Amino acid sequence: MKTLTLVPVLLATLLAAPSFAQTAVSTAVATPVQRDVNQQTRIENGLQSGALTVHEASKLEAQTSQVNRVEAKAMQDGTVTAAEKAHIDKLENKVSSDIHAEKHDAQTGNPNSVSSLRTQADVQRNVNQETRIANGVSNGSLTPKETAKLKRGQAKVQRKEARAARNGKVNANEQAGVQVAENHQSRRIFRQKHN
């Protein structure tokens, strides 16, 4: 009689294990993705308040691009190991520290300059794209492998933004090039979330 009672319990445990494993993988992916949203928001806020110059934002975008590349590499096999997560956390902590340092140094930007407004628009678009990716991870419409592809795309967009603003100015042609990359990435996010 005890054996018959144990069978359903064992069966339920075996069926729940894959679900628990998927939740653990999703959580490991969701945390750095949400942190990327937060970092981009902090950069955007710094530009809007004048605490960040366009050149400082450029350096920070280059750093966040590197973090996205590392995240993509970690997620490409569908799992994020503890060592990969620790490495990503270390990079994210460095970016966070650098954002704080750049926002609180003696340099100030003009949030109403044409270059700053262009950079603000691009960084705000990053916030939106990263939020869409984070939502896809949390609601299950993006797998870790799909997320890895999208993080690589975000890294490309951010590198393009960093190059455009590295001299402290962003002209109309540079912004147009960034917007082409952003539009391409937006379409990729939509396709990956709806496939």
SULPEBEL-V431913 format. One record per backbone hydrogen bond with DSSP energy under -0.5 kcal/mol. NH is the residue of the N-H (numbers start at 1). CO is the residue of the C=O. E is the energy in kcal/mol with one decimal. If there is no record, write none. Layout:
nh-><NH NH>
co-><CO CO>
e-><E E>
//
This chain:
nh-><5 6 7 8 9 10 11 12 13 14 15 16 17 18 19 20 21 22 23 24 25 26 27 28 29 30 31 32 33 34 35 36 37 38 39 40 41 42 43 44 45 46 47 48 49 50 51 52 57 58 59 60 61 62 63 64 65 66 67 68 69 70 71 72 73 74 75 76 78 81 85 86 87 88 89 90 91 92 93 94 95 96 97 98 99 100 101 102 103 104 105 109 111 113 117 118 119 120 121 122 123 124 125 126 127 128 129 130 131 132 133 134 135 136 137 138 139 140 140 141 142 147 148 149 150 151 152 153 154 155 156 157 158 159 160 161 162 163 164 165 166 166 168 175 176 177 178 179 180 181 182 183 184 185 186 187 188 189 190 191 192 193 194 195>
co-><1 2 3 4 5 6 7 8 9 10 11 12 13 14 15 16 17 18 19 20 21 22 23 24 25 26 27 28 29 30 31 32 33 34 35 36 37 38 39 40 41 42 43 44 45 46 46 46 53 54 55 56 57 58 59 60 61 62 63 64 65 66 67 68 69 70 71 72 75 79 81 82 83 84 85 86 87 88 89 90 91 92 93 94 95 96 97 98 99 100 102 50 109 110 113 114 115 116 117 118 119 120 121 122 123 124 125 126 127 128 129 130 131 132 133 134 135 136 137 136 136 143 144 145 146 147 148 149 150 151 152 153 154 155 156 157 158 159 160 161 162 163 165 171 172 173 174 175 176 177 178 179 180 181 182 183 184 185 186 187 188 189 190 192>
e-><-1.4 -1.8 -1.5 -0.8 -1.0 -2.8 -2.7 -2.5 -2.1 -2.4 -2.1 -1.8 -1.4 -0.7 -0.6 -2.4 -2.5 -2.5 -2.1 -2.2 -2.2 -2.8 -2.5 -2.1 -1.8 -3.0 -2.0 -0.7 -1.4 -2.7 -1.9 -1.8 -1.4 -2.0 -2.5 -2.4 -2.2 -2.1 -2.1 -2.6 -2.7 -2.1 -2.1 -2.5 -2.0 -0.9 -1.0 -2.1 -2.3 -2.0 -1.9 -2.2 -2.5 -2.0 -1.8 -2.5 -2.0 -1.7 -2.0 -2.4 -2.1 -2.2 -2.7 -2.6 -2.2 -2.3 -2.3 -1.3 -2.5 -0.5 -2.6 -2.3 -2.1 -2.6 -2.8 -2.1 -2.2 -3.0 -2.6 -1.8 -2.3 -2.7 -2.5 -2.6 -2.7 -2.2 -2.6 -2.8 -2.4 -1.3 -0.8 -3.0 -0.8 -2.0 -2.7 -2.3 -2.5 -3.2 -2.1 -2.0 -2.9 -2.7 -1.8 -1.7 -2.2 -2.2 -2.7 -3.2 -2.2 -2.2 -2.2 -2.8 -2.8 -2.0 -2.2 -2.6 -2.5 -0.6 -0.6 -0.9 -1.9 -2.8 -2.2 -1.8 -2.1 -2.5 -2.0 -1.8 -2.4 -2.2 -1.8 -2.1 -2.7 -2.2 -2.1 -2.3 -2.7 -2.5 -2.1 -1.9 -0.7 -0.6 -2.4 -2.4 -2.3 -2.0 -2.0 -2.7 -1.9 -1.7 -2.6 -2.7 -2.2 -2.4 -2.5 -2.1 -2.0 -2.5 -2.1 -2.6 -2.7 -2.3 -1.4 -0.7>
//
